[in-house]
Amino acid sequence: MSDLIELFKAAVWPAIVVLLVVKFGQPLHAMLQSVADGRASLDVGPSGLRVTQAAQSAVAAAVAAGAEAKDAPPAEKAAIAHGIVAAARTSLASAPTLATRRILWVDDTPDNNILLAKSFTELGISVIQVGSTEAALGRLREERFDLVITDMGRPPDHTAGLTLLRRMREMGTFPPTIIYAARWAAANRGKEAELGAALITNRPGEVYARALELLQRS
């Protein structure tokens, strides 16, 4: 932990996130947990330790991405971290706008998304989580959402993410939609235009960066 504090004192937070996501996954997770529990706070510079909203958001996304890409080559980890940093930096200028944005997250195992969801809520973005296609459609009929994030398989429908896309089109309610899945996304990357999705990925860092881009445009 002392090494982390010295790093935070020595450089601005974007560069640190890039470094830590590659080399310090476990200590970074412990640091984030202590901040979340109210036991610690962080600042960039010699005047003290404090976490800004955008920095804490980037840290949460970096932890999620680092855990997902723990076996990836260092260059890929660095690229993920750079994407996270760029998105978080841009979010600083858009913070008042982002605070009005709403994400509908459809996943029957929401515990898989805790850190990413935290990375959005730290920026003031509302994240509403539901576990089924029908629940998602019900919320979309009654409420406005700026972005939908969906997994793919939800029993008994193994392509529930595609079912959701089709039914949103039929309903005439079609916010930009990110398909965030594991093996299915890995096999179908690049088919966004064909399937009508804003992004198909199994990488949390890409979800974070693309979601902020879409929410800033919304």
N, C-alpha and C positions, 0 to 999 in steps of 0.2 A: 504493500500500500504506500510506503514512503516513496518508492520509485515513481509511482503514479502521481503523487502530489508534486514531486520535483518536476516531472514532465509538464504537469498543468501550469506550474509556475513559469516554466521556461519558454513556452510557445503558445500560439493561439490554438483554440480548440479544434478547428478543422484538421490541421496537420496532425494533431494528437490522435484524433479518431482514426485517421488513416493508419498511423503506426500501431495503435493499440489493437485494432481489429485483426491485424496480422500476427502480432506477437504476444498480446496480453489478454487473451480471451477470458480466462478464469478470473484474474484480478479485476478486469473491467466489469464482469458480471457481479462480483462482490461489491464493487464500488456503487454500481447502479442500485443494487438491493439496499445498501445502506442509505442512499439518497431517498429511495422510495419509502423506506421505513422511517424517515425523518431523523436518522441518526447522523447524517452528514450532509454537507452542501459543498459546492465547488465553485470557484471563480477562476477566470483566466487572468493571470498577472500577479504582481507582488502584493496587492492590497488585501488579499483575502481569498477565500474559497467559496464559490457560489455557482450554481448551475442556472444558466438562462434556459428559457423554454426551448429555443431552437437547439441549443447544445444538448440538453437532456434528451430531446427527441432523437437527435442524431446518434447519441450514445445507445439508446434503446434499440434503434434500427441496426446499428453496428453490431451489437451483441447478437441479435437475431441472425443477421447475415453471417457473422463469424461462426456461429454454431452450425449453421446450415452448410457452410463452405469449409469446414474444418479440415477436410482432406484435399481441398483444391490447391493448385499451385500458388505460390506467393503472388505472382503477377495477377492472377484472377482475383485473389482476396483484395489486393490493392485497388483493382478496378472497381470492385464492389464498394469499397470504402470511399473512393473518390466520388462515385455516384451519390452515395448517401450525403457526403459533405456538400456537394453542389446543390442538392435538393434542400438541405437544411439551411444553407446560406441564403438561397433564394427566398426561403420561407420567412426570413427576418423582415424583408421589405413588404411581404404580403400578409403579415400576421393579423391585422384587423380584418382583412377579407377572409382568411382561412377560418377565423373564429365563427363565421356564419355558415360554414360548409358542413354537410352531413354525408356520412358514409353508411350504406347498408351492407353489412358483412354477413354472407350466407355460408354457414359451415356447421356441420353436425358435431364437430369436435373443436369448439372454440378455444379450448385450452392451448391448442397448437399456435394460436395467434396472439398470445398475451403481450409479448414484447412489441410486436408491430402495432397492435391496437394502442398500446401505451404511447408509442412514438407519435401517433396521430393526436391522441387526446391531450398530450403535453403541449401541442400547438393550438389547443382550443377547438379542434375539430370534433364534432359529435360522431361517435361510432355506435351504431345500433346493430346488435348481433342477433341473428335468428338462425334456427337450426334446420329449416326445411324450405323447399320451393314454395309451398302453399303459404307459409308464414311470410315469406318475402313478398309474394304477390299481394297479400293482404295489406302489408305496410305500404307498398308502392301505390295501391289504390287510394290510400287515405293521406299519405304524407309525401312531401317533396324530398328527394335525395339527389345529391350532386354526383355521386359515384356509387357503383355496386362492385363489391369484391365477392367472388364466389369460388368455392372449391368445385370439384367435378362430381365424384361419386357420393351419393347419399342414399342408403338403402331405402327402398328396393331399386332405385333408379341409378344405374351405374354411370349414366351420362347426365346427371341432374343439372350440371352447369349449363349444358347446351339446351336442356329443356327450359331452364329459366330464361335464357336468351330468347328462345323462340316465343315463349309465352309473353314476355315483355313486349316484343314486337307486335304480337297479336293484340295486346292491350293498348298499344299506342303510347306506352310509357317506357322510354328506353334511355336511361342515363348511361354514360360511358361505363363500361363493365370490364373489370380485370378478372381473368380466370387464373386463380392461384392454386395450382395443384401440383402433385408430385410426378409420378411416372407419366401420367397422361400429358401433362404440360411439356415434359422433356421430349416426348415423341411428336408433339404438335406445335412446337415453336415455329413462328413464321406464318401461321395460318390465320392471323388476326383479321385480315380483309375478307377472307373466305367465310369466316364464322361470325363476323360482326362484333368482334371483341376489341377493346382498346389495347389489351396486352394479354399474352398467354405466357406464363412463367412459373417456374418452381423456385425462384430466387427471391428471398425477402427484400434484399437491397433494391432489386428492380421494382418490386411492388411499391416500396416507399418512394422512390424517385419519380416513377410514372404517376402515382396517385397525386403527389403534390403538384406535378405539372398540370394534370387534368383539373385539379381543384382550383388552381390559380386562374385557369382559363374560364372556369364555369361561370 
